């Protein structure tokens, strides 16, 4: 994995959307910090505040800026915008 930006993803165990989002990030070869809001309930409040009131998981941040949820990052990837958001060079 490579560090290109600080990527944080708020998750819960067994969440299929969380697994799908993490799989996409792993496929991009980037490191990320996973924050389990089930095991650390206070972090859910933090996530909700940072994500503009959104309470579902996953919620993803890059260098402290909100990027979106699982659907958002897959849509960004399909549109060719995810690599730039993650600050990685496009695949050649």
C-alpha positions, 0 to 999 in steps of 0.5 A: 500500500502507498500513502498518498493522502490521509484517508479515513473511513468510518465503518461498522463490522459486517456492513456490506457497503463498508466492505465494498468501499474498503475493497475499492480503496484497497484496489487503488493501493492506498492506505487508510485508517478505519474507524469502527463506530460500533466499538467506539460509539463516541466516534459515530457522533464525530463522524455525523458532525464531520459528514454534515449530519449523515449517520450511515456508514461508511463515511469517507474523508481524504485529508480531512475533507468529506468525500462521501459514502460507498455509492459516492466513491464508486460513482467518482471512480466510474466517472474517473474522479476518484484517483484525483480525490485520493491524490494518486496518479491515474492507472495507465 
